Amino acid sequence: GFFDFLKDLYQEIISWALDHKGLVIMISIFLFVYSISLIPQGKIGSEFIPQADEGEFTITATLPINSTIAQSDIMARQIEEKVIKIPEIKAFLTTVGKSTGGMSAFSGQGSVNNINITVELLALENRKRGVDEIMSEVRTKLKNTPGADIIIGAQNGPGGGSAPVSLEILGNDLET
């Protein structure tokens, strides 16, 4: 039957491979080197965990430390006006004057100069562009926003995250 055919074919292939060890090793090395060379050519990806399109991203803006809540609110509204025109956006939630994460989120310490906007996109089947393309458009729209440091990042699974690395330095003396 079919399984006897497969067994016989397997035995022939193994027998041939054992009789031609040098050729099998050379072909294996060639295929290994060729497959590694596909990474820099961009033919295959090299991420351990690729970014998924979760349909959300965050815009985090930080104004100068001496900014007032009114100035932060004005800046948040300016950002919203630029972002709301993108057709793939379903909704967004803006928080002004609250910590964007780190230990200060648990201690209740926040700063009026922080703006955090969580943007929800239409379902993937209802939009033509991925979250990365939409974030790129948002970066372009917001790149010349004066008076604010703006970071745009995708939500990455449980816990989210606005950037690949987040660092928060706390202390009483900002000069050191």
LOMAR-858004 format. One record per atom (N, C-alpha, C): residue number from 1; chain; atom name; x, y, z. Coordinates in Angstrom, 1 decimal, always signed. Atoms other than C-alpha are relative to their C-alpha. Example, Ala and Ser with C-alpha at 12.3 -4.5 7.8 and 13.67 -1.06 7.14 Angstrom:
BEGIN
VOSE   i ch at     px     py     pz
VOSE   1  A  N   +0.9   -1.2   +0.0
VOSE   1  A CA  +12.3   -4.5   +7.8
VOSE   1  A  C   +0.9   +1.2   +0.0
VOSE   2  A  N   -0.9   -1.1   +0.0
VOSE   2  A CA  +13.7   -1.1   +7.1
VOSE   2  A  C   -0.8   +1.1   +0.8
This chain:
BEGIN
VOSE   i ch at     px     py     pz
VOSE   1  A  N   +0.8   -1.2   +0.0
VOSE   1  A CA   +0.0   +0.0   +0.0
VOSE   1  A  C   +0.8   +1.2   +0.0
VOSE   2  A  N   -0.6   -1.3   +0.0
VOSE   2  A CA   +0.8   +3.6   +0.3
VOSE   2  A  C   +1.1   +0.1   +1.0
VOSE   3  A  N   -1.0   -0.1   -1.1
VOSE   3  A CA   +2.7   +3.3   +3.6
VOSE   3  A  C   +1.2   -0.8   -0.3
VOSE   4  A  N   -1.2   +0.8   +0.4
VOSE   4  A CA   +4.9   +0.5   +2.2
VOSE   4  A  C   +0.8   +0.8   -1.0
VOSE   5  A  N   -0.7   -0.9   +1.0
VOSE   5  A CA   +5.7   +2.9   -0.7
VOSE   5  A  C   +0.9   +1.0   +0.7
VOSE   6  A  N   -0.7   -1.1   -0.7
VOSE   6  A CA   +6.7   +5.7   +1.7
VOSE   6  A  C   +1.2   -0.6   +0.7
VOSE   7  A  N   -1.1   +0.7   -0.8
VOSE   7  A CA   +8.8   +3.2   +3.8
VOSE   7  A  C   +1.1   -0.3   -1.0
VOSE   8  A  N   -1.1   +0.4   +1.0
VOSE   8  A CA  +10.7   +2.0   +0.7
VOSE   8  A  C   +0.7   +1.3   -0.5
VOSE   9  A  N   -0.6   -1.3   +0.5
VOSE   9  A CA  +11.2   +5.6   -0.6
VOSE   9  A  C   +1.0   +0.6   +1.1
VOSE  10  A  N   -0.8   -0.6   -1.2
VOSE  10  A CA  +12.5   +6.7   +2.9
VOSE  10  A  C   +1.3   -0.8   +0.1
VOSE  11  A  N   -1.2   +0.8   -0.1
VOSE  11  A CA  +14.9   +3.7   +3.0
VOSE  11  A  C   +1.0   +0.3   -1.2
VOSE  12  A  N   -0.9   -0.3   +1.1
VOSE  12  A CA  +16.3   +4.5   -0.5
VOSE  12  A  C   +0.7   +1.4   +0.2
VOSE  13  A  N   -0.6   -1.3   -0.2
VOSE  13  A CA  +16.8   +8.2   +0.4
VOSE  13  A  C   +1.1   +0.0   +1.1
VOSE  14  A  N   -1.0   +0.1   -1.1
VOSE  14  A CA  +18.6   +7.4   +3.7
VOSE  14  A  C   +1.2   -0.8   -0.5
VOSE  15  A  N   -1.1   +0.8   +0.5
VOSE  15  A CA  +20.7   +4.7   +2.0
VOSE  15  A  C   +0.9   +0.9   -1.0
VOSE  16  A  N   -0.7   -0.8   +0.8
VOSE  16  A CA  +21.7   +7.2   -0.7
VOSE  16  A  C   +0.8   +1.1   +0.8
VOSE  17  A  N   -0.7   -1.1   -0.8
VOSE  17  A CA  +22.5  +10.0   +1.8
VOSE  17  A  C   +1.2   -0.6   +0.8
VOSE  18  A  N   -1.1   +0.6   -0.8
VOSE  18  A CA  +24.7   +7.6   +3.9
VOSE  18  A  C   +1.1   -0.4   -1.0
VOSE  19  A  N   -1.1   +0.3   +1.0
VOSE  19  A CA  +26.6   +6.6   +0.7
VOSE  19  A  C   +0.7   +1.2   -0.5
VOSE  20  A  N   -0.5   -1.3   +0.5
VOSE  20  A CA  +27.2  +10.3   -0.2
VOSE  20  A  C   +0.1   +1.0   +1.1
VOSE  21  A  N   -0.1   -0.9   -1.2
VOSE  21  A CA  +28.0  +11.9   +3.2
VOSE  21  A  C   +0.6   +1.3   -0.3
VOSE  22  A  N   -0.6   -1.2   +0.3
VOSE  22  A CA  +30.3  +14.5   +1.8
VOSE  22  A  C   -0.9   +1.0   -0.8
VOSE  23  A  N   +0.9   -0.9   +0.8
VOSE  23  A CA  +27.8  +15.8   -0.8
VOSE  23  A  C   -1.1   +0.5   +0.9
VOSE  24  A  N   +1.1   -0.4   -0.9
VOSE  24  A CA  +25.0  +15.8   +1.8
VOSE  24  A  C   +0.5   +1.2   +1.0
VOSE  25  A  N   -0.5   -1.1   -0.9
VOSE  25  A CA  +27.2  +17.9   +4.2
VOSE  25  A  C   +0.2   +1.3   -0.8
VOSE  26  A  N   -0.2   -1.3   +0.7
VOSE  26  A CA  +28.2  +20.4   +1.5
VOSE  26  A  C   -1.3   +0.6   -0.4
VOSE  27  A  N   +1.3   -0.6   +0.3
VOSE  27  A CA  +24.6  +20.8   +0.4
VOSE  27  A  C   -0.6   +0.6   +1.2
VOSE  28  A  N   +0.6   -0.5   -1.2
VOSE  28  A CA  +23.5  +21.3   +4.0
VOSE  28  A  C   +0.7   +1.3   +0.4
VOSE  29  A  N   -0.7   -1.3   -0.3
VOSE  29  A CA  +26.2  +24.0   +4.6
VOSE  29  A  C   -0.4   +1.1   -1.0
VOSE  30  A  N   +0.4   -1.0   +0.9
VOSE  30  A CA  +25.3  +25.7   +1.4
VOSE  30  A  C   -1.4   +0.6   +0.3
VOSE  31  A  N   +1.4   -0.4   -0.3
VOSE  31  A CA  +21.6  +25.8   +2.2
VOSE  31  A  C   -0.1   +0.8   +1.3
VOSE  32  A  N   +0.0   -0.8   -1.3
VOSE  32  A CA  +22.3  +27.1   +5.8
VOSE  32  A  C   +0.5   +1.4   -0.3
VOSE  33  A  N   -0.6   -1.3   +0.3
VOSE  33  A CA  +24.6  +29.9   +4.5
VOSE  33  A  C   -1.0   +0.8   -0.8
VOSE  34  A  N   +1.0   -0.7   +0.9
VOSE  34  A CA  +22.0  +30.8   +1.8
VOSE  34  A  C   -1.2   +0.5   +0.8
VOSE  35  A  N   +1.2   -0.4   -0.8
VOSE  35  A CA  +19.1  +30.9   +4.3
VOSE  35  A  C   +0.4   +1.2   +0.9
VOSE  36  A  N   -0.4   -1.1   -0.8
VOSE  36  A CA  +21.1  +33.2   +6.6
VOSE  36  A  C   +0.2   +1.3   -0.8
VOSE  37  A  N   -0.2   -1.2   +0.8
VOSE  37  A CA  +21.9  +35.5   +3.7
VOSE  37  A  C   -1.3   +0.6   -0.5
VOSE  38  A  N   +1.3   -0.6   +0.3
VOSE  38  A CA  +18.2  +36.0   +3.1
VOSE  38  A  C   -0.5   +1.1   +1.0
VOSE  39  A  N   +0.4   -1.0   -1.0
VOSE  39  A CA  +17.9  +38.1   +6.3
VOSE  39  A  C   +0.4   +1.4   -0.4
VOSE  40  A  N   -0.3   -1.4   +0.4
VOSE  40  A CA  +19.9  +41.1   +5.2
VOSE  40  A  C   -0.6   +0.5   -1.3
VOSE  41  A  N   +0.7   -0.4   +1.3
VOSE  41  A CA  +18.2  +41.0   +1.8
VOSE  41  A  C   -1.4   +0.4   +0.2
VOSE  42  A  N   +1.4   -0.4   -0.3
VOSE  42  A CA  +14.9  +41.5   +3.5
VOSE  42  A  C   -1.0   -1.1   -0.5
VOSE  43  A  N   +0.9   +1.0   +0.5
VOSE  43  A CA  +13.5  +38.3   +2.1
VOSE  43  A  C   -0.8   -0.8   +1.1
VOSE  44  A  N   +0.7   +0.6   -1.2
VOSE  44  A CA  +12.6  +36.8   +5.5
VOSE  44  A  C   +0.3   +0.9   +1.2
VOSE  45  A  N   -0.1   -0.8   -1.2
VOSE  45  A CA  +12.0  +38.5   +8.8
VOSE  45  A  C   +1.0   -0.5   +1.0
VOSE  46  A  N   -1.0   +0.5   -1.0
VOSE  46  A CA  +14.4  +38.3  +11.8
VOSE  46  A  C   -0.5   +0.3   +1.4
VOSE  47  A  N   +0.5   -0.3   -1.3
VOSE  47  A CA  +12.2  +39.3  +14.7
VOSE  47  A  C   -0.3   -1.2   +0.8
VOSE  48  A  N   +0.3   +1.1   -0.8
VOSE  48  A CA  +11.9  +36.9  +17.6
VOSE  48  A  C   -1.5   -0.1   +0.2
VOSE  49  A  N   +1.4   -0.2   -0.1
VOSE  49  A CA   +8.4  +38.1  +18.3
VOSE  49  A  C   -0.5   +1.1   -0.8
VOSE  50  A  N   +0.4   -1.1   +0.9
VOSE  50  A CA   +7.0  +40.1  +15.4
VOSE  50  A  C   -1.2   +0.8   +0.6
VOSE  51  A  N   +1.0   -0.9   -0.4
VOSE  51  A CA   +4.8  +43.1  +16.0
VOSE  51  A  C   -1.4   -0.5   -0.5
VOSE  52  A  N   +1.3   +0.4   +0.4
VOSE  52  A CA   +1.1  +42.2  +15.9
VOSE  52  A  C   -0.9   +1.3   -0.2
VOSE  53  A  N   +0.9   -1.1   +0.1
VOSE  53  A CA   -1.6  +44.6  +14.7
VOSE  53  A  C   -1.2   -0.1   +0.9
VOSE  54  A  N   +1.1   +0.1   -1.1
VOSE  54  A CA   -3.7  +45.0  +17.9
VOSE  54  A  C   -1.1   +1.0   -0.2
VOSE  55  A  N   +1.0   -1.0   +0.3
VOSE  55  A CA   -5.6  +47.9  +16.4
VOSE  55  A  C   +0.0   +1.2   +1.0
VOSE  56  A  N   -0.1   -1.1   -1.0
VOSE  56  A CA   -4.4  +50.4  +19.1
VOSE  56  A  C   +1.4   +0.5   -0.1
VOSE  57  A  N   -1.3   -0.5   -0.3
VOSE  57  A CA   -1.5  +52.7  +19.6
VOSE  57  A  C   -0.1   +1.2   +0.9
VOSE  58  A  N   +0.1   -1.2   -0.9
VOSE  58  A CA   -0.6  +55.5  +22.0
VOSE  58  A  C   +0.9   +1.1   -0.5
VOSE  59  A  N   -0.8   -1.2   +0.3
VOSE  59  A CA   +0.6  +59.0  +21.6
VOSE  59  A  C   +0.3   +0.6   +1.4
VOSE  60  A  N   -0.4   -0.6   -1.3
VOSE  60  A CA   +2.6  +60.3  +24.6
VOSE  60  A  C   +0.7   +1.3   -0.3
VOSE  61  A  N   -0.7   -1.3   +0.2
VOSE  61  A CA   +3.5  +63.9  +24.7
VOSE  61  A  C   +0.4   +0.6   +1.4
VOSE  62  A  N   -0.5   -0.6   -1.2
VOSE  62  A CA   +5.6  +65.6  +27.4
VOSE  62  A  C   +0.4   +1.4   -0.3
VOSE  63  A  N   -0.3   -1.4   +0.1
VOSE  63  A CA   +5.6  +69.4  +27.7
VOSE  63  A  C   +1.1   +0.3   +1.0
VOSE  64  A  N   -1.0   -0.5   -1.0
VOSE  64  A CA   +8.3  +71.4  +29.6
VOSE  64  A  C   -0.5   -0.2   +1.4
VOSE  65  A  N   +0.3   +0.3   -1.4
VOSE  65  A CA   +8.3  +70.7  +33.3
VOSE  65  A  C   -0.8   +1.1   +0.7
VOSE  66  A  N   +0.7   -1.1   -0.6
VOSE  66  A CA   +6.9  +74.2  +34.2
VOSE  66  A  C   -1.3   +0.3   -0.7
VOSE  67  A  N   +1.3   -0.2   +0.7
VOSE  67  A CA   +3.8  +73.8  +31.9
VOSE  67  A  C   -1.1   -0.1   +1.0
VOSE  68  A  N   +1.2   +0.1   -0.9
VOSE  68  A CA   +0.4  +74.4  +33.4
VOSE  68  A  C   -0.9   -1.0   -0.6
VOSE  69  A  N   +1.0   +0.9   +0.4
VOSE  69  A CA   -2.6  +72.1  +33.1
VOSE  69  A  C   -0.7   +0.5   -1.2
VOSE  70  A  N   +0.7   -0.6   +1.2
VOSE  70  A CA   -4.2  +74.6  +30.7
VOSE  70  A  C   +0.8   -0.1   -1.2
VOSE  71  A  N   -0.9   +0.1   +1.2
VOSE  71  A CA   -1.2  +74.6  +28.4
VOSE  71  A  C   +0.0   -1.5   -0.5
VOSE  72  A  N   +0.0   +1.4   +0.4
VOSE  72  A CA   -1.2  +70.8  +28.4
VOSE  72  A  C   -1.3   -0.4   -0.7
VOSE  73  A  N   +1.3   +0.3   +0.6
VOSE  73  A CA   -4.9  +70.7  +27.6
VOSE  73  A  C   -0.1   +0.6   -1.4
VOSE  74  A  N   +0.0   -0.6   +1.3
VOSE  74  A CA   -4.4  +73.1  +24.7
VOSE  74  A  C   +0.8   -0.9   -1.0
VOSE  75  A  N   -0.8   +0.9   +0.8
VOSE  75  A CA   -1.6  +70.9  +23.4
VOSE  75  A  C   -0.7   -1.3   -0.4
VOSE  76  A  N   +0.8   +1.2   +0.2
VOSE  76  A CA   -3.8  +67.8  +23.8
VOSE  76  A  C   -1.0   +0.2   -1.1
VOSE  77  A  N   +1.1   -0.3   +0.9
VOSE  77  A CA   -6.6  +69.4  +21.8
VOSE  77  A  C   +0.6   +0.2   -1.4
VOSE  78  A  N   -0.7   -0.2   +1.3
VOSE  78  A CA   -4.1  +70.4  +19.0
VOSE  78  A  C   +0.4   -1.3   -0.6
VOSE  79  A  N   -0.3   +1.4   +0.4
VOSE  79  A CA   -2.9  +66.8  +18.8
VOSE  79  A  C   -1.2   -0.7   -0.5
VOSE  80  A  N   +1.2   +0.7   +0.4
VOSE  80  A CA   -6.4  +65.5  +18.7
VOSE  80  A  C   -0.6   +0.5   -1.3
VOSE  81  A  N   +0.5   -0.6   +1.2
VOSE  81  A CA   -7.4  +67.9  +15.9
VOSE  81  A  C   +0.8   -0.5   -1.2
VOSE  82  A  N   -0.8   +0.5   +1.1
VOSE  82  A CA   -4.5  +66.6  +13.7
VOSE  82  A  C   -0.3   -1.5   -0.2
VOSE  83  A  N   +0.1   +1.5   +0.1
VOSE  83  A CA   -5.2  +62.9  +14.5
VOSE  83  A  C   -1.4   -0.4   -0.4
VOSE  84  A  N   +1.4   +0.4   +0.2
VOSE  84  A CA   -9.0  +62.9  +14.3
VOSE  84  A  C   -0.4   -0.1   -1.5
VOSE  85  A  N   +0.2   +0.0   +1.4
VOSE  85  A CA   -8.8  +63.5  +10.5
VOSE  85  A  C   +0.3   -1.3   -0.7
VOSE  86  A  N   -0.5   +1.3   +0.6
VOSE  86  A CA   -7.3  +60.0   +9.9
VOSE  86  A  C   -1.3   -0.9   +0.0
VOSE  87  A  N   +1.3   +0.8   +0.1
VOSE  87  A CA  -10.2  +57.8   +8.6
VOSE  87  A  C   -0.1   -1.3   +0.7
VOSE  88  A  N   +0.0   +1.3   -0.7
VOSE  88  A CA   -9.1  +54.6  +10.2
VOSE  88  A  C   -0.2   +0.0   +1.5
VOSE  89  A  N   +0.1   -0.2   -1.4
VOSE  89  A CA   -9.4  +56.0  +13.7
VOSE  89  A  C   -1.5   -0.1   +0.4
VOSE  90  A  N   +1.3   +0.2   -0.6
VOSE  90  A CA  -12.5  +54.7  +15.6
VOSE  90  A  C   -0.3   +0.9   +1.2
VOSE  91  A  N   +0.2   -0.8   -1.2
VOSE  91  A CA  -12.0  +56.5  +18.9
VOSE  91  A  C   +1.4   +0.2   +0.6
VOSE  92  A  N   -1.2   -0.2   -0.8
VOSE  92  A CA   -9.4  +57.9  +21.3
VOSE  92  A  C   -0.4   +0.5   +1.3
VOSE  93  A  N   +0.1   -0.4   -1.4
VOSE  93  A CA   -9.0  +58.5  +25.0
VOSE  93  A  C   +1.2   +0.8   +0.3
VOSE  94  A  N   -1.1   -0.9   -0.3
VOSE  94  A CA   -7.0  +61.5  +26.1
VOSE  94  A  C   +0.0   +0.2   +1.5
VOSE  95  A  N   -0.2   -0.2   -1.4
VOSE  95  A CA   -5.6  +61.8  +29.6
VOSE  95  A  C   +1.1   +1.1   +0.1
VOSE  96  A  N   -0.9   -1.1   -0.2
VOSE  96  A CA   -3.9  +65.1  +30.6
VOSE  96  A  C   +0.3   +0.1   +1.5
VOSE  97  A  N   -0.4   -0.2   -1.4
VOSE  97  A CA   -1.9  +65.6  +33.7
VOSE  97  A  C   +0.1   -1.2   +0.9
VOSE  98  A  N   -0.1   +1.2   -0.7
VOSE  98  A CA   -1.5  +62.0  +34.7
VOSE  98  A  C   +1.3   -0.7   -0.5
VOSE  99  A  N   -1.2   +0.8   +0.3
VOSE  99  A CA   +1.6  +59.8  +34.8
VOSE  99  A  C   -0.3   -1.0   -1.1
VOSE 100  A  N   +0.1   +0.9   +1.1
VOSE 100  A CA   +2.1  +57.7  +31.7
VOSE 100  A  C   +0.5   -1.4   +0.3
VOSE 101  A  N   -0.5   +1.4   -0.3
VOSE 101  A CA   +3.5  +54.7  +33.5
VOSE 101  A  C   +1.1   +0.1   +1.1
VOSE 102  A  N   -1.1   +0.0   -1.0
VOSE 102  A CA   +6.3  +53.6  +35.7
VOSE 102  A  C   -0.5   +0.0   +1.4
VOSE 103  A  N   +0.3   +0.1   -1.4
VOSE 103  A CA   +6.4  +53.7  +39.5
VOSE 103  A  C   -0.9   +1.2   +0.4
VOSE 104  A  N   +0.8   -1.1   -0.4
VOSE 104  A CA   +4.7  +57.1  +39.6
VOSE 104  A  C   -1.5   -0.3   -0.2
VOSE 105  A  N   +1.4   +0.4   +0.2
VOSE 105  A CA   +1.5  +55.5  +38.3
VOSE 105  A  C   -0.6   -0.7   +1.2
VOSE 106  A  N   +0.5   +0.6   -1.2
VOSE 106  A CA   +1.3  +53.5  +41.5
VOSE 106  A  C   +0.0   +0.9   +1.2
VOSE 107  A  N   -0.1   -0.9   -1.2
VOSE 107  A CA   +2.3  +56.3  +43.9
VOSE 107  A  C   -0.9   +1.1   -0.1
VOSE 108  A  N   +1.0   -1.1   +0.1
VOSE 108  A CA   -0.3  +58.7  +42.6
VOSE 108  A  C   +0.7   +1.3   -0.5
VOSE 109  A  N   -0.7   -1.2   +0.4
VOSE 109  A CA   +2.4  +61.1  +41.5
VOSE 109  A  C   -0.2   +0.2   -1.5
VOSE 110  A  N   +0.1   -0.3   +1.4
VOSE 110  A CA   +1.6  +62.7  +38.2
VOSE 110  A  C   +0.5   +1.4   -0.3
VOSE 111  A  N   -0.5   -1.3   +0.4
VOSE 111  A CA   +2.7  +65.7  +36.3
VOSE 111  A  C   -1.0   +0.6   -1.0
VOSE 112  A  N   +0.9   -0.7   +0.9
VOSE 112  A CA   +0.5  +68.3  +34.6
VOSE 112  A  C   +0.5   +0.1   -1.4
VOSE 113  A  N   -0.6   -0.2   +1.4
VOSE 113  A CA   +2.9  +68.3  +31.6
VOSE 113  A  C   -0.1   -1.3   -0.8
VOSE 114  A  N   +0.1   +1.3   +0.7
VOSE 114  A CA   +2.1  +64.7  +30.6
VOSE 114  A  C   -1.4   -0.1   -0.7
VOSE 115  A  N   +1.2   +0.2   +0.8
VOSE 115  A CA   -0.4  +63.9  +27.8
VOSE 115  A  C   +0.1   -1.4   -0.5
VOSE 116  A  N   +0.0   +1.4   +0.5
VOSE 116  A CA   -1.4  +60.3  +27.0
VOSE 116  A  C   -1.3   -0.2   -0.8
VOSE 117  A  N   +1.2   +0.3   +0.8
VOSE 117  A CA   -3.7  +59.5  +24.1
VOSE 117  A  C   +0.0   -1.4   -0.5
VOSE 118  A  N   +0.1   +1.3   +0.5
VOSE 118  A CA   -4.8  +56.0  +23.4
VOSE 118  A  C   -0.9   +0.0   -1.2
VOSE 119  A  N   +0.7   -0.1   +1.3
VOSE 119  A CA   -6.0  +55.6  +19.8
VOSE 119  A  C   -0.5   -1.4   -0.3
VOSE 120  A  N   +0.6   +1.3   +0.5
VOSE 120  A CA   -8.4  +52.8  +18.8
VOSE 120  A  C   -0.3   +0.1   -1.4
VOSE 121  A  N   +0.2   +0.0   +1.4
VOSE 121  A CA   -8.5  +51.9  +15.2
VOSE 121  A  C   -1.2   -0.9   -0.4
VOSE 122  A  N   +1.1   +0.9   +0.5
VOSE 122  A CA  -11.3  +50.3  +13.1
VOSE 122  A  C   +0.6   -1.4   -0.1
VOSE 123  A  N   -0.4   +1.4   +0.1
VOSE 123  A CA  -11.2  +46.5  +12.9
VOSE 123  A  C   +0.9   -0.2   -1.2
VOSE 124  A  N   -1.0   +0.2   +1.1
VOSE 124  A CA   -8.4  +45.2  +10.6
VOSE 124  A  C   -0.7   -0.3   -1.3
VOSE 125  A  N   +0.7   +0.3   +1.3
VOSE 125  A CA  -10.9  +43.9   +8.0
VOSE 125  A  C   -0.7   +1.2   -0.5
VOSE 126  A  N   +0.6   -1.2   +0.5
VOSE 126  A CA  -12.4  +47.4   +7.8
VOSE 126  A  C   +0.9   +1.2   -0.3
VOSE 127  A  N   -1.0   -1.0   +0.4
VOSE 127  A CA   -9.2  +49.3   +7.0
VOSE 127  A  C   +1.0   -0.6   -0.9
VOSE 128  A  N   -1.0   +0.4   +1.1
VOSE 128  A CA   -6.7  +49.1   +4.2
VOSE 128  A  C   +1.4   +0.0   +0.5
VOSE 129  A  N   -1.4   -0.2   -0.5
VOSE 129  A CA   -3.6  +50.1   +6.2
VOSE 129  A  C   +0.1   -0.7   +1.4
VOSE 130  A  N   -0.3   +0.6   -1.3
VOSE 130  A CA   -1.9  +48.4   +9.1
VOSE 130  A  C   +0.3   +1.1   +1.0
VOSE 131  A  N   -0.3   -1.0   -1.1
VOSE 131  A CA   -1.2  +50.1  +12.5
VOSE 131  A  C   +1.3   +0.7   -0.2
VOSE 132  A  N   -1.3   -0.7   +0.2
VOSE 132  A CA   +2.4  +50.8  +11.5
VOSE 132  A  C   -0.1   +1.1   -1.0
VOSE 133  A  N   +0.2   -1.1   +1.0
VOSE 133  A CA   +1.4  +52.8   +8.4
VOSE 133  A  C   -0.8   +1.2   +0.6
VOSE 134  A  N   +0.8   -1.0   -0.6
VOSE 134  A CA   -1.2  +54.7  +10.4
VOSE 134  A  C   +0.9   +0.8   +1.0
VOSE 135  A  N   -0.9   -0.7   -1.0
VOSE 135  A CA   +1.4  +55.5  +13.2
VOSE 135  A  C   +1.0   +0.9   -0.8
VOSE 136  A  N   -0.9   -0.8   +0.8
VOSE 136  A CA   +3.8  +56.7  +10.5
VOSE 136  A  C   -0.7   +1.3   -0.5
VOSE 137  A  N   +0.8   -1.2   +0.4
VOSE 137  A CA   +1.1  +59.1   +9.2
VOSE 137  A  C   -0.1   +1.0   +1.2
VOSE 138  A  N   +0.1   -0.9   -1.2
VOSE 138  A CA   +0.6  +60.4  +12.8
VOSE 138  A  C   +1.3   +0.6   +0.3
VOSE 139  A  N   -1.3   -0.5   -0.2
VOSE 139  A CA   +4.3  +60.8  +13.2
VOSE 139  A  C   +0.3   +1.2   -0.9
VOSE 140  A  N   -0.2   -1.1   +1.0
VOSE 140  A CA   +4.4  +62.9  +10.0
VOSE 140  A  C   -0.8   +1.2   +0.4
VOSE 141  A  N   +0.8   -1.2   -0.4
VOSE 141  A CA   +1.5  +65.1  +11.2
VOSE 141  A  C   +0.5   +0.7   +1.2
VOSE 142  A  N   -0.4   -0.5   -1.3
VOSE 142  A CA   +3.0  +65.6  +14.7
VOSE 142  A  C   +1.4   +0.4   +0.1
VOSE 143  A  N   -1.5   -0.2   -0.2
VOSE 143  A CA   +6.7  +65.9  +13.9
VOSE 143  A  C   +0.4   +1.5   +0.2
VOSE 144  A  N   -0.3   -1.4   -0.2
VOSE 144  A CA   +6.7  +69.7  +13.8
VOSE 144  A  C   -0.8   +0.7   +1.1
VOSE 145  A  N   +0.7   -0.6   -1.1
VOSE 145  A CA   +4.7  +70.2  +17.0
VOSE 145  A  C   +0.9   +0.6   +1.0
VOSE 146  A  N   -0.9   -0.6   -0.9
VOSE 146  A CA   +6.5  +72.8  +19.0
VOSE 146  A  C   -0.3   -0.1   +1.4
VOSE 147  A  N   +0.2   +0.0   -1.4
VOSE 147  A CA   +7.0  +72.6  +22.7
VOSE 147  A  C   -0.4   -1.3   +0.6
VOSE 148  A  N   +0.3   +1.3   -0.6
VOSE 148  A CA   +6.4  +68.9  +23.2
VOSE 148  A  C   +0.9   -1.1   -0.6
VOSE 149  A  N   -0.6   +1.2   +0.5
VOSE 149  A CA   +8.3  +65.7  +23.0
VOSE 149  A  C   -1.0   -1.1   -0.1
VOSE 150  A  N   +1.1   +0.9   +0.3
VOSE 150  A CA   +6.0  +63.2  +21.3
VOSE 150  A  C   +0.6   -1.4   -0.4
VOSE 151  A  N   -0.4   +1.4   +0.3
VOSE 151  A CA   +6.4  +59.4  +21.3
VOSE 151  A  C   -1.3   -0.7   -0.5
VOSE 152  A  N   +1.1   +0.8   +0.5
VOSE 152  A CA   +4.1  +57.2  +19.2
VOSE 152  A  C   +0.4   -1.4   +0.0
VOSE 153  A  N   -0.4   +1.4   +0.0
VOSE 153  A CA   +4.1  +53.5  +19.8
VOSE 153  A  C   -1.3   -0.9   +0.1
VOSE 154  A  N   +1.1   +1.0   +0.1
VOSE 154  A CA   +1.9  +50.4  +19.3
VOSE 154  A  C   -0.2   -0.7   +1.3
VOSE 155  A  N   +0.3   +0.8   -1.1
VOSE 155  A CA   +0.2  +48.4  +22.0
VOSE 155  A  C   +0.5   -1.4   -0.3
VOSE 156  A  N   -0.6   +1.3   +0.3
VOSE 156  A CA   +2.1  +45.1  +22.3
VOSE 156  A  C   -0.4   -1.0   +1.0
VOSE 157  A  N   +0.5   +1.1   -0.9
VOSE 157  A CA   +0.0  +42.4  +23.9
VOSE 157  A  C   -0.3   +0.4   +1.4
VOSE 158  A  N   +0.4   -0.3   -1.4
VOSE 158  A CA   -0.8  +42.2  +27.6
VOSE 158  A  C   +0.9   +1.0   +0.6
VOSE 159  A  N   -0.7   -1.1   -0.6
VOSE 159  A CA   +0.3  +45.3  +29.4
VOSE 159  A  C   +0.3   +1.1   -0.9
VOSE 160  A  N   -0.2   -1.1   +0.9
VOSE 160  A CA   +0.7  +47.3  +26.3
VOSE 160  A  C   +1.4   +0.5   +0.0
VOSE 161  A  N   -1.3   -0.5   +0.0
VOSE 161  A CA   +3.6  +49.6  +26.0
VOSE 161  A  C   +0.1   +1.0   -1.1
VOSE 162  A  N   -0.1   -1.0   +1.0
VOSE 162  A CA   +4.4  +52.8  +24.1
VOSE 162  A  C   +1.3   +0.1   -0.7
VOSE 163  A  N   -1.3   +0.0   +0.6
VOSE 163  A CA   +8.0  +52.2  +23.3
VOSE 163  A  C   +0.7   -1.3   +0.3
VOSE 164  A  N   -0.7   +1.3   -0.3
VOSE 164  A CA  +10.4  +49.2  +23.1
VOSE 164  A  C   +0.7   +0.0   +1.4
VOSE 165  A  N   -0.6   -0.1   -1.3
VOSE 165  A CA  +12.2  +50.5  +26.2
VOSE 165  A  C   -0.6   +1.2   +0.7
VOSE 166  A  N   +0.5   -1.1   -0.7
VOSE 166  A CA  +10.8  +52.6  +28.9
VOSE 166  A  C   +0.9   +0.3   +1.2
VOSE 167  A  N   -0.9   -0.3   -1.1
VOSE 167  A CA  +13.0  +54.4  +31.4
VOSE 167  A  C   -0.6   +1.2   +0.8
VOSE 168  A  N   +0.5   -1.1   -0.8
VOSE 168  A CA  +11.8  +56.6  +34.3
VOSE 168  A  C   +1.0   +0.2   +1.1
VOSE 169  A  N   -1.0   -0.3   -1.1
VOSE 169  A CA  +14.2  +58.4  +36.6
VOSE 169  A  C   -0.7   +1.0   +0.9
VOSE 170  A  N   +0.7   -0.8   -1.0
VOSE 170  A CA  +12.8  +59.8  +39.8
VOSE 170  A  C   +1.1   +0.5   +1.0
VOSE 171  A  N   -0.9   -0.5   -1.0
VOSE 171  A CA  +14.5  +62.0  +42.4
VOSE 171  A  C   -0.4   +1.5   +0.2
VOSE 172  A  N   +0.4   -1.4   -0.4
VOSE 172  A CA  +14.3  +65.4  +44.1
VOSE 172  A  C   +0.9   +1.0   -0.7
VOSE 173  A  N   -0.9   -1.0   +0.7
VOSE 173  A CA  +17.3  +67.0  +42.3
VOSE 173  A  C   +0.1   -0.4   -1.5
VOSE 174  A  N   +0.0   +0.3   +1.5
VOSE 174  A CA  +16.8  +67.0  +38.5
VOSE 174  A  C   +1.3   +0.3   -0.6
VOSE 175  A  N   -1.3   -0.3   +0.6
VOSE 175  A CA  +20.3  +68.3  +37.9
VOSE 175  A  C   +1.0   -1.1   +0.1
VOSE 176  A  N   -1.0   +1.0   -0.2
VOSE 176  A CA  +22.1  +65.2  +39.1
VOSE 176  A  C   -0.5   -1.3   -0.7
